[in-house]
Every structure is written in structure tokens, then in C-alpha cells.
Amino acid sequence: MKVLVIAPLEPVRTLLVRVAEEAGHAVLAALAGDDGLALFERERPQLVVLDGDVVAPDALEVCRRIRAVEPPGDAFVLMLT
């Protein structure tokens, strides 16, 4: 499964990436909302792990934009708060 981790804090991002990789998933990572959205549109991961502290845009807006992508995908979004 392809997983996208969007988390601004390096320790959180590193931990999430490591856990997903150890589970055998292909992992992409981004620091900010805009970078994560660009990766999402280009790579179409099946799972997005989204830290609630994401900015530019904030995590709720990132989630809205992922849900609005056409054609609608079947990606799951897991938001950490």
C-alpha cells in the first residue's frame, strides 16, 4: 500500500514513516499541507496520515481538498490530533 504522511514536526514524521515502512508500505512524506496535496495528486496513495498540526493550509482544509479530488479516489485519511 502507498502511504502519504503529512506532518510538520520531524520526530512525528520520522516515527510515522518508520512504522509504515516496517509494515512493508511504500511511504511518501511532506512537511506542509501544500506539499502533501501535490504529492497526493501526483502519487494517489491509498492512505494519508495527516497530523492535525499541519499548516499552509491547515489539516482540515487538506482533508477537504483530498476528498474533492476528481475523479474521486478511494484513499483513506487518518487524522492525528
Secondary structure as UniProt FT lines:
FT   STRAND          2..6
FT   HELIX           10..22
FT   TURN            23..24
FT   STRAND          26..30
FT   HELIX           33..43
FT   STRAND          47..51
FT   TURN            52..53
FT   TURN            55..58
FT   HELIX           59..68
FT   STRAND          76..80
//
